[in-house]
Amino acid sequence: MQAEKKAQKEQGARAVAFDRINGKGMAGLGFARQQNSISYKDNGKGGYYISQVSEKTIGKDLFTLDKPEGVYEFWLDGFKEPMKIVFKRAPAYDSLEDIKGMVEHEGFYGMAEGSAEEDGLRLTTYTYSQDGYRIGFSRGKLMATLSDGRTTELVPVLGEQLTTSLDQLSGIQPRSIQETLYRIPEGAAVTEASLHAEKPVVISPEQGPVLEIPVSRERQPLDIVVEFRDCRIYLNGISPMDELYQYGTDENGNPLTKHMAYIDARAEMGDADKNLYYVNAVQPEKGQEGSSNDPLKMVYAMANMEGADQYNAGELAGFKAVYQEGESVIRLQLQRPAYGWNQEFVLPVQM
């Protein structure tokens, strides 16, 4: 990237300010960066793969025309040439129900669009709820009618990609976009399809309070209840563990470790149609409450896997938290519980 920037400068590209949009009514406007989602996956080598989805926006008060006019240029850092676009007015609807293909079910809205590609059928689902809850259809079945008259279930080729758009300008709550590529039988085309999403996963935006839990050399009972809209989580006790958590090595290759404690927990559902699928837990430093972007601050949720299946991730049993030698308090925050919802969405695919 540094070499690319140097080459741009030598070619005179630096005469243009990057991360800007140029055009009538918005000449030279900059972008405000908004981070949407970030996830970490252990790479098995002592590090993490990091996936991040973000968007950039411009302030609505900075556009000086009633409507866009002509061609606009996006100058993005890392590119020699601008991206040129023409704005087209999006369709307007009085309500979500007026959008073709939109399905409403107990406060959740969803629709599906399909487009044929060389490698198969790309399915894009859009979901929305006014209370900020997200819903995922990754375990749905895509039933298709083929050009030869057969009806069959299409098989996913690529894993799902779940993103969330945070449109701060409109005031609309986050909505989710999920894409999946499905294989189409050779020699056939899809004439119509529907997504049957059995027991989708619902993700709450809620965040519990930051708890300060004393930790000592002996097991201590706890009487803590964290309330969410659809469930309660009880913390019943905390015990030091013999196991150490290794989070890296020093300059000499020696392991860097922290102590670990096990927090007994159980969940009680308030909604009989849901079961707790997962709850995110972090150990935030003071001033960083609500953040879950640092993998070293994540807490491992443990489950009793008896009775677990593709729709049930087991019952919450506890959390493994970490602390440094000499620390007497663990800060813990439970966030964004996810539920398996005993409902079914059927979304007709708009082709």
KEGUKOL-259373 format. One record per residue (C-alpha): residue number from 1; residue in three letters; x, y, z. Coordinates in steps of 0.05 Angstrom, whole numbers, m for minus. Layout:
! KEGUKOL-259373
r pos = NUM&code = ALA&x = X&y = Y&z = Z .
...
! end
This chain:
! KEGUKOL-259373
r pos = 1&code = MET&x = 0&y = 0&z = 0 .
r pos = 2&code = GLN&x = 57&y = 48&z = 17 .
r pos = 3&code = ALA&x = 90&y = 34&z = m50 .
r pos = 4&code = GLU&x = 24&y = 46&z = m85 .
r pos = 5&code = LYS&x = 15&y = 113&z = m51 .
r pos = 6&code = LYS&x = 86&y = 133&z = m70 .
r pos = 7&code = ALA&x = 72&y = 115&z = m143 .
r pos = 8&code = GLN&x = 8&y = 156&z = m141 .
r pos = 9&code = LYS&x = 46&y = 216&z = m114 .
r pos = 10&code = GLU&x = 99&y = 210&z = m169 .
r pos = 11&code = GLN&x = 44&y = 209&z = m221 .
r pos = 12&code = GLY&x = 12&y = 271&z = m193 .
r pos = 13&code = ALA&x = m48&y = 236&z = m165 .
r pos = 14&code = ARG&x = m36&y = 268&z = m97 .
r pos = 15&code = ALA&x = m61&y = 333&z = m127 .
r pos = 16&code = VAL&x = m129&y = 302&z = m113 .
r pos = 17&code = ALA&x = m152&y = 294&z = m41 .
r pos = 18&code = PHE&x = m170&y = 222&z = m29 .
r pos = 19&code = ASP&x = m231&y = 195&z = 6 .
r pos = 20&code = ARG&x = m270&y = 251&z = m26 .
r pos = 21&code = ILE&x = m328&y = 257&z = m75 .
r pos = 22&code = ASN&x = m328&y = 309&z = m129 .
r pos = 23&code = GLY&x = m389&y = 332&z = m168 .
r pos = 24&code = LYS&x = m442&y = 385&z = m171 .
r pos = 25&code = GLY&x = m467&y = 404&z = m102 .
r pos = 26&code = MET&x = m415&y = 363&z = m64 .
r pos = 27&code = ALA&x = m347&y = 383&z = m91 .
r pos = 28&code = GLY&x = m291&y = 357&z = m47 .
r pos = 29&code = LEU&x = m336&y = 329&z = 8 .
r pos = 30&code = GLY&x = m303&y = 279&z = 54 .
r pos = 31&code = PHE&x = m329&y = 214&z = 83 .
r pos = 32&code = ALA&x = m345&y = 199&z = 155 .
r pos = 33&code = ARG&x = m323&y = 128&z = 170 .
r pos = 34&code = GLN&x = m373&y = 82&z = 205 .
r pos = 35&code = GLN&x = m352&y = 13&z = 229 .
r pos = 36&code = ASN&x = m407&y = m37&z = 220 .
r pos = 37&code = SER&x = m380&y = m104&z = 243 .
r pos = 38&code = ILE&x = m316&y = m139&z = 259 .
r pos = 39&code = SER&x = m301&y = m212&z = 275 .
r pos = 40&code = TYR&x = m240&y = m252&z = 296 .
r pos = 41&code = LYS&x = m223&y = m324&z = 280 .
r pos = 42&code = ASP&x = m165&y = m362&z = 310 .
r pos = 43&code = ASN&x = m115&y = m378&z = 254 .
r pos = 44&code = GLY&x = m83&y = m434&z = 294 .
r pos = 45&code = LYS&x = m16&y = m398&z = 295 .
r pos = 46&code = GLY&x = m25&y = m355&z = 356 .
r pos = 47&code = GLY&x = m61&y = m300&z = 317 .
r pos = 48&code = TYR&x = m128&y = m283&z = 287 .
r pos = 49&code = TYR&x = m161&y = m274&z = 220 .
r pos = 50&code = ILE&x = m198&y = m208&z = 222 .
r pos = 51&code = SER&x = m259&y = m194&z = 180 .
r pos = 52&code = GLN&x = m287&y = m124&z = 179 .
r pos = 53&code = VAL&x = m344&y = m92&z = 142 .
r pos = 54&code = SER&x = m349&y = m17&z = 142 .
r pos = 55&code = GLU&x = m381&y = 40&z = 104 .
r pos = 56&code = LYS&x = m368&y = 113&z = 94 .
r pos = 57&code = THR&x = m420&y = 167&z = 90 .
r pos = 58&code = ILE&x = m424&y = 241&z = 77 .
r pos = 59&code = GLY&x = m465&y = 290&z = 119 .
r pos = 60&code = LYS&x = m533&y = 305&z = 89 .
r pos = 61&code = ASP&x = m527&y = 379&z = 106 .
r pos = 62&code = LEU&x = m465&y = 387&z = 63 .
r pos = 63&code = PHE&x = m499&y = 373&z = m3 .
r pos = 64&code = THR&x = m518&y = 440&z = m34 .
r pos = 65&code = LEU&x = m566&y = 419&z = m89 .
r pos = 66&code = ASP&x = m638&y = 394&z = m84 .
r pos = 67&code = LYS&x = m617&y = 331&z = m122 .
r pos = 68&code = PRO&x = m553&y = 302&z = m153 .
r pos = 69&code = GLU&x = m537&y = 324&z = m224 .
r pos = 70&code = GLY&x = m489&y = 293&z = m274 .
r pos = 71&code = VAL&x = m429&y = 248&z = m262 .
r pos = 72&code = TYR&x = m395&y = 243&z = m194 .
r pos = 73&code = GLU&x = m324&y = 220&z = m179 .
r pos = 74&code = PHE&x = m303&y = 180&z = m118 .
r pos = 75&code = TRP&x = m229&y = 188&z = m104 .
r pos = 76&code = LEU&x = m208&y = 131&z = m58 .
r pos = 77&code = ASP&x = m140&y = 122&z = m27 .
r pos = 78&code = GLY&x = m102&y = 65&z = m60 .
r pos = 79&code = PHE&x = m134&y = 75&z = m129 .
r pos = 80&code = LYS&x = m102&y = 114&z = m187 .
r pos = 81&code = GLU&x = m168&y = 132&z = m221 .
r pos = 82&code = PRO&x = m234&y = 154&z = m192 .
r pos = 83&code = MET&x = m297&y = 113&z = m191 .
r pos = 84&code = LYS&x = m350&y = 148&z = m233 .
r pos = 85&code = ILE&x = m424&y = 142&z = m216 .
r pos = 86&code = VAL&x = m491&y = 173&z = m234 .
r pos = 87&code = PHE&x = m544&y = 176&z = m180 .
r pos = 88&code = LYS&x = m612&y = 148&z = m194 .
r pos = 89&code = ARG&x = m672&y = 161&z = m150 .
r pos = 90&code = ALA&x = m691&y = 100&z = m110 .
r pos = 91&code = PRO&x = m764&y = 79&z = m108 .
r pos = 92&code = ALA&x = m804&y = 106&z = m49 .
r pos = 93&code = TYR&x = m856&y = 67&z = m10 .
r pos = 94&code = ASP&x = m906&y = 88&z = 42 .
r pos = 95&code = SER&x = m891&y = 25&z = 83 .
r pos = 96&code = LEU&x = m847&y = m37&z = 81 .
r pos = 97&code = GLU&x = m908&y = m79&z = 65 .
r pos = 98&code = ASP&x = m914&y = m43&z = m2 .
r pos = 99&code = ILE&x = m847&y = m71&z = m27 .
r pos = 100&code = LYS&x = m858&y = m130&z = m73 .
r pos = 101&code = GLY&x = m837&y = m195&z = m40 .
r pos = 102&code = MET&x = m832&y = m166&z = 30 .
r pos = 103&code = VAL&x = m857&y = m213&z = 84 .
r pos = 104&code = GLU&x = m876&y = m189&z = 155 .
r pos = 105&code = HIS&x = m875&y = m238&z = 213 .
r pos = 106&code = GLU&x = m884&y = m216&z = 286 .
r pos = 107&code = GLY&x = m846&y = m151&z = 277 .
r pos = 108&code = PHE&x = m792&y = m177&z = 230 .
r pos = 109&code = TYR&x = m790&y = m160&z = 156 .
r pos = 110&code = GLY&x = m754&y = m201&z = 104 .
r pos = 111&code = MET&x = m748&y = m207&z = 29 .
r pos = 112&code = ALA&x = m705&y = m248&z = m18 .
r pos = 113&code = GLU&x = m676&y = m233&z = m87 .
r pos = 114&code = GLY&x = m644&y = m283&z = m134 .
r pos = 115&code = SER&x = m598&y = m271&z = m192 .
r pos = 116&code = ALA&x = m570&y = m324&z = m239 .
r pos = 117&code = GLU&x = m494&y = m324&z = m247 .
r pos = 118&code = GLU&x = m445&y = m369&z = m282 .
r pos = 119&code = ASP&x = m431&y = m407&z = m218 .
r pos = 120&code = GLY&x = m503&y = m413&z = m194 .
r pos = 121&code = LEU&x = m559&y = m374&z = m163 .
r pos = 122&code = ARG&x = m539&y = m317&z = m117 .
r pos = 123&code = LEU&x = m591&y = m307&z = m63 .
r pos = 124&code = THR&x = m593&y = m241&z = m25 .
r pos = 125&code = THR&x = m638&y = m234&z = 35 .
r pos = 126&code = TYR&x = m655&y = m168&z = 68 .
r pos = 127&code = THR&x = m683&y = m166&z = 139 .
r pos = 128&code = TYR&x = m705&y = m109&z = 184 .
r pos = 129&code = SER&x = m738&y = m97&z = 251 .
r pos = 130&code = GLN&x = m756&y = m31&z = 283 .
r pos = 131&code = ASP&x = m727&y = m51&z = 350 .
r pos = 132&code = GLY&x = m657&y = m64&z = 322 .
r pos = 133&code = TYR&x = m660&y = m140&z = 327 .
r pos = 134&code = ARG&x = m626&y = m178&z = 271 .
r pos = 135&code = ILE&x = m649&y = m244&z = 241 .
r pos = 136&code = GLY&x = m608&y = m293&z = 200 .
r pos = 137&code = PHE&x = m634&y = m346&z = 151 .
r pos = 138&code = SER&x = m569&y = m385&z = 143 .
r pos = 139&code = ARG&x = m604&y = m451&z = 160 .
r pos = 140&code = GLY&x = m660&y = m442&z = 110 .
r pos = 141&code = LYS&x = m676&y = m488&z = 52 .
r pos = 142&code = LEU&x = m679&y = m458&z = m18 .
r pos = 143&code = MET&x = m733&y = m496&z = m57 .
r pos = 144&code = ALA&x = m731&y = m483&z = m132 .
r pos = 145&code = THR&x = m773&y = m500&z = m193 .
r pos = 146&code = LEU&x = m727&y = m515&z = m252 .
r pos = 147&code = SER&x = m737&y = m504&z = m326 .
r pos = 148&code = ASP&x = m747&y = m579&z = m336 .
r pos = 149&code = GLY&x = m806&y = m578&z = m288 .
r pos = 150&code = ARG&x = m771&y = m610&z = m228 .
r pos = 151&code = THR&x = m775&y = m582&z = m158 .
r pos = 152&code = THR&x = m712&y = m590&z = m117 .
r pos = 153&code = GLU&x = m673&y = m562&z = m59 .
r pos = 154&code = LEU&x = m612&y = m523&z = m81 .
r pos = 155&code = VAL&x = m546&y = m534&z = m45 .
r pos = 156&code = PRO&x = m503&y = m476&z = m21 .
r pos = 157&code = VAL&x = m436&y = m468&z = m55 .
r pos = 158&code = LEU&x = m407&y = m412&z = m12 .
r pos = 159&code = GLY&x = m417&y = m395&z = 61 .
r pos = 160&code = GLU&x = m462&y = m339&z = 82 .
r pos = 161&code = GLN&x = m439&y = m268&z = 87 .
r pos = 162&code = LEU&x = m476&y = m228&z = 140 .
r pos = 163&code = THR&x = m468&y = m152&z = 140 .
r pos = 164&code = THR&x = m505&y = m97&z = 176 .
r pos = 165&code = SER&x = m515&y = m28&z = 148 .
r pos = 166&code = LEU&x = m515&y = 29&z = 198 .
r pos = 167&code = ASP&x = m548&y = 87&z = 164 .
r pos = 168&code = GLN&x = m539&y = 144&z = 213 .
r pos = 169&code = LEU&x = m568&y = 195&z = 166 .
r pos = 170&code = SER&x = m638&y = 166&z = 158 .
r pos = 171&code = GLY&x = m646&y = 144&z = 230 .
r pos = 172&code = ILE&x = m667&y = 75&z = 207 .
r pos = 173&code = GLN&x = m648&y = 18&z = 253 .
r pos = 174&code = PRO&x = m594&y = m31&z = 230 .
r pos = 175&code = ARG&x = m616&y = m80&z = 177 .
r pos = 176&code = SER&x = m581&y = m143&z = 155 .
r pos = 177&code = ILE&x = m560&y = m166&z = 86 .
r pos = 178&code = GLN&x = m542&y = m239&z = 75 .
r pos = 179&code = GLU&x = m515&y = m269&z = 10 .
r pos = 180&code = THR&x = m508&y = m342&z = m9 .
r pos = 181&code = LEU&x = m489&y = m374&z = m75 .
r pos = 182&code = TYR&x = m528&y = m438&z = m92 .
r pos = 183&code = ARG&x = m510&y = m492&z = m142 .
r pos = 184&code = ILE&x = m559&y = m502&z = m200 .
r pos = 185&code = PRO&x = m563&y = m571&z = m232 .
r pos = 186&code = GLU&x = m525&y = m573&z = m298 .
r pos = 187&code = GLY&x = m567&y = m557&z = m359 .
r pos = 188&code = ALA&x = m624&y = m527&z = m318 .
r pos = 189&code = ALA&x = m647&y = m458&z = m300 .
r pos = 190&code = VAL&x = m687&y = m434&z = m241 .
r pos = 191&code = THR&x = m756&y = m408&z = m259 .
r pos = 192&code = GLU&x = m781&y = m393&z = m189 .
r pos = 193&code = ALA&x = m757&y = m405&z = m118 .
r pos = 194&code = SER&x = m775&y = m395&z = m45 .
r pos = 195&code = LEU&x = m733&y = m394&z = 18 .
r pos = 196&code = HIS&x = m760&y = m436&z = 76 .
r pos = 197&code = ALA&x = m724&y = m410&z = 137 .
r pos = 198&code = GLU&x = m739&y = m457&z = 194 .
r pos = 199&code = LYS&x = m718&y = m436&z = 264 .
r pos = 200&code = PRO&x = m678&y = m374&z = 244 .
r pos = 201&code = VAL&x = m627&y = m342&z = 292 .
r pos = 202&code = VAL&x = m649&y = m276&z = 323 .
r pos = 203&code = ILE&x = m595&y = m230&z = 351 .
r pos = 204&code = SER&x = m612&y = m178&z = 403 .
r pos = 205&code = PRO&x = m576&y = m110&z = 405 .
r pos = 206&code = GLU&x = m581&y = m108&z = 481 .
r pos = 207&code = GLN&x = m521&y = m99&z = 527 .
r pos = 208&code = GLY&x = m522&y = m116&z = 600 .
r pos = 209&code = PRO&x = m489&y = m75&z = 655 .
r pos = 210&code = VAL&x = m415&y = m81&z = 669 .
r pos = 211&code = LEU&x = m407&y = m127&z = 728 .
r pos = 212&code = GLU&x = m349&y = m126&z = 777 .
r pos = 213&code = ILE&x = m341&y = m197&z = 804 .
r pos = 214&code = PRO&x = m291&y = m211&z = 860 .
r pos = 215&code = VAL&x = m243&y = m268&z = 847 .
r pos = 216&code = SER&x = m202&y = m304&z = 900 .
r pos = 217&code = ARG&x = m164&y = m369&z = 910 .
r pos = 218&code = GLU&x = m228&y = m406&z = 930 .
r pos = 219&code = ARG&x = m296&y = m415&z = 898 .
r pos = 220&code = GLN&x = m345&y = m360&z = 917 .
r pos = 221&code = PRO&x = m421&y = m362&z = 909 .
r pos = 222&code = LEU&x = m454&y = m309&z = 866 .
r pos = 223&code = ASP&x = m525&y = m283&z = 863 .
r pos = 224&code = ILE&x = m525&y = m241&z = 799 .
r pos = 225&code = VAL&x = m581&y = m236&z = 748 .
r pos = 226&code = VAL&x = m573&y = m203&z = 680 .
r pos = 227&code = GLU&x = m640&y = m185&z = 649 .
r pos = 228&code = PHE&x = m652&y = m184&z = 574 .
r pos = 229&code = ARG&x = m718&y = m177&z = 538 .
r pos = 230&code = ASP&x = m725&y = m251&z = 522 .
r pos = 231&code = CYS&x = m684&y = m284&z = 577 .
r pos = 232&code = ARG&x = m650&y = m279&z = 644 .
r pos = 233&code = ILE&x = m579&y = m303&z = 656 .
r pos = 234&code = TYR&x = m561&y = m324&z = 727 .
r pos = 235&code = LEU&x = m488&y = m323&z = 751 .
r pos = 236&code = ASN&x = m484&y = m372&z = 809 .
r pos = 237&code = GLY&x = m411&y = m377&z = 828 .
r pos = 238&code = ILE&x = m339&y = m364&z = 809 .
r pos = 239&code = SER&x = m279&y = m411&z = 817 .
r pos = 240&code = PRO&x = m205&y = m401&z = 801 .
r pos = 241&code = MET&x = m178&y = m451&z = 749 .
r pos = 242&code = ASP&x = m111&y = m486&z = 746 .
r pos = 243&code = GLU&x = m110&y = m474&z = 672 .
r pos = 244&code = LEU&x = m72&y = m413&z = 646 .
r pos = 245&code = TYR&x = m92&y = m373&z = 585 .
r pos = 246&code = GLN&x = m34&y = m361&z = 537 .
r pos = 247&code = TYR&x = m44&y = m298&z = 495 .
r pos = 248&code = GLY&x = 24&y = m292&z = 462 .
r pos = 249&code = THR&x = 99&y = m294&z = 473 .
r pos = 250&code = ASP&x = 150&y = m243&z = 495 .
r pos = 251&code = GLU&x = 211&y = m222&z = 455 .
r pos = 252&code = ASN&x = 249&y = m283&z = 480 .
r pos = 253&code = GLY&x = 194&y = m332&z = 459 .
r pos = 254&code = ASN&x = 170&y = m344&z = 530 .
r pos = 255&code = PRO&x = 94&y = m352&z = 537 .
r pos = 256&code = LEU&x = 52&y = m294&z = 562 .
r pos = 257&code = THR&x = m4&y = m319&z = 606 .
r pos = 258&code = LYS&x = m63&y = m298&z = 648 .
r pos = 259&code = HIS&x = m101&y = m334&z = 702 .
r pos = 260&code = MET&x = m170&y = m361&z = 688 .
r pos = 261&code = ALA&x = m234&y = m366&z = 728 .
r pos = 262&code = TYR&x = m297&y = m405&z = 714 .
r pos = 263&code = ILE&x = m364&y = m370&z = 725 .
r pos = 264&code = ASP&x = m423&y = m417&z = 734 .
r pos = 265&code = ALA&x = m484&y = m393&z = 695 .
r pos = 266&code = ARG&x = m552&y = m415&z = 670 .
r pos = 267&code = ALA&x = m604&y = m383&z = 626 .
r pos = 268&code = GLU&x = m679&y = m378&z = 637 .
r pos = 269&code = MET&x = m721&y = m361&z = 576 .
r pos = 270&code = GLY&x = m778&y = m311&z = 581 .
r pos = 271&code = ASP&x = m803&y = m328&z = 510 .
r pos = 272&code = ALA&x = m824&y = m401&z = 503 .
r pos = 273&code = ASP&x = m814&y = m397&z = 427 .
r pos = 274&code = LYS&x = m739&y = m382&z = 435 .
r pos = 275&code = ASN&x = m679&y = m419&z = 462 .
r pos = 276&code = LEU&x = m613&y = m385&z = 478 .
r pos = 277&code = TYR&x = m565&y = m399&z = 421 .
r pos = 278&code = TYR&x = m506&y = m357&z = 445 .
r pos = 279&code = VAL&x = m490&y = m296&z = 487 .
r pos = 280&code = ASN&x = m430&y = m252&z = 474 .
r pos = 281&code = ALA&x = m388&y = m235&z = 535 .
r pos = 282&code = VAL&x = m329&y = m187&z = 542 .
r pos = 283&code = GLN&x = m284&y = m160&z = 597 .
r pos = 284&code = PRO&x = m284&y = m86&z = 581 .
r pos = 285&code = GLU&x = m232&y = m38&z = 609 .
r pos = 286&code = LYS&x = m258&y = 24&z = 642 .
r pos = 287&code = GLY&x = m280&y = 74&z = 589 .
r pos = 288&code = GLN&x = m289&y = 19&z = 536 .
r pos = 289&code = GLU&x = m355&y = m9&z = 558 .
r pos = 290&code = GLY&x = m396&y = m38&z = 501 .
r pos = 291&code = SER&x = m335&y = m53&z = 458 .
r pos = 292&code = SER&x = m324&y = m124&z = 435 .
r pos = 293&code = ASN&x = m270&y = m113&z = 382 .
r pos = 294&code = ASP&x = m209&y = m137&z = 422 .
r pos = 295&code = PRO&x = m202&y = m214&z = 420 .
r pos = 296&code = LEU&x = m162&y = m212&z = 485 .
r pos = 297&code = LYS&x = m223&y = m183&z = 520 .
r pos = 298&code = MET&x = m270&y = m238&z = 496 .
r pos = 299&code = VAL&x = m298&y = m288&z = 545 .
r pos = 300&code = TYR&x = m310&y = m361&z = 527 .
r pos = 301&code = ALA&x = m382&y = m383&z = 537 .
r pos = 302&code = MET&x = m387&y = m457&z = 557 .
r pos = 303&code = ALA&x = m447&y = m501&z = 543 .
r pos = 304&code = ASN&x = m476&y = m567&z = 564 .
r pos = 305&code = MET&x = m481&y = m602&z = 496 .
r pos = 306&code = GLU&x = m531&y = m656&z = 516 .
r pos = 307&code = GLY&x = m589&y = m652&z = 468 .
r pos = 308&code = ALA&x = m552&y = m604&z = 421 .
r pos = 309&code = ASP&x = m568&y = m607&z = 347 .
r pos = 310&code = GLN&x = m566&y = m561&z = 286 .
r pos = 311&code = TYR&x = m621&y = m519&z = 317 .
r pos = 312&code = ASN&x = m598&y = m522&z = 390 .
r pos = 313&code = ALA&x = m528&y = m503&z = 411 .
r pos = 314&code = GLY&x = m536&y = m534&z = 480 .
r pos = 315&code = GLU&x = m551&y = m502&z = 548 .
r pos = 316&code = LEU&x = m509&y = m446&z = 577 .
r pos = 317&code = ALA&x = m465&y = m474&z = 632 .
r pos = 318&code = GLY&x = m416&y = m418&z = 647 .
r pos = 319&code = PHE&x = m361&y = m371&z = 624 .
r pos = 320&code = LYS&x = m285&y = m374&z = 625 .
r pos = 321&code = ALA&x = m257&y = m306&z = 642 .
r pos = 322&code = VAL&x = m184&y = m283&z = 650 .
r pos = 323&code = TYR&x = m147&y = m239&z = 700 .
r pos = 324&code = GLN&x = m76&y = m218&z = 716 .
r pos = 325&code = GLU&x = m36&y = m239&z = 776 .
r pos = 326&code = GLY&x = m55&y = m193&z = 834 .
r pos = 327&code = GLU&x = m123&y = m173&z = 806 .
r pos = 328&code = SER&x = m181&y = m184&z = 853 .
r pos = 329&code = VAL&x = m239&y = m164&z = 808 .
r pos = 330&code = ILE&x = m263&y = m188&z = 740 .
r pos = 331&code = ARG&x = m303&y = m138&z = 698 .
r pos = 332&code = LEU&x = m355&y = m175&z = 657 .
r pos = 333&code = GLN&x = m408&y = m152&z = 608 .
r pos = 334&code = LEU&x = m458&y = m196&z = 573 .
r pos = 335&code = GLN&x = m480&y = m171&z = 504 .
r pos = 336&code = ARG&x = m524&y = m186&z = 444 .
r pos = 337&code = PRO&x = m556&y = m253&z = 462 .
r pos = 338&code = ALA&x = m575&y = m295&z = 402 .
r pos = 339&code = TYR&x = m634&y = m341&z = 401 .
r pos = 340&code = GLY&x = m660&y = m398&z = 360 .
r pos = 341&code = TRP&x = m731&y = m378&z = 343 .
r pos = 342&code = ASN&x = m783&y = m433&z = 335 .
r pos = 343&code = GLN&x = m816&y = m400&z = 276 .
r pos = 344&code = GLU&x = m813&y = m408&z = 201 .
r pos = 345&code = PHE&x = m807&y = m354&z = 148 .
r pos = 346&code = VAL&x = m825&y = m369&z = 76 .
r pos = 347&code = LEU&x = m796&y = m317&z = 29 .
r pos = 348&code = PRO&x = m814&y = m318&z = m45 .
r pos = 349&code = VAL&x = m751&y = m304&z = m84 .
r pos = 350&code = GLN&x = m756&y = m243&z = m130 .
r pos = 351&code = MET&x = m721&y = m264&z = m195 .
! end
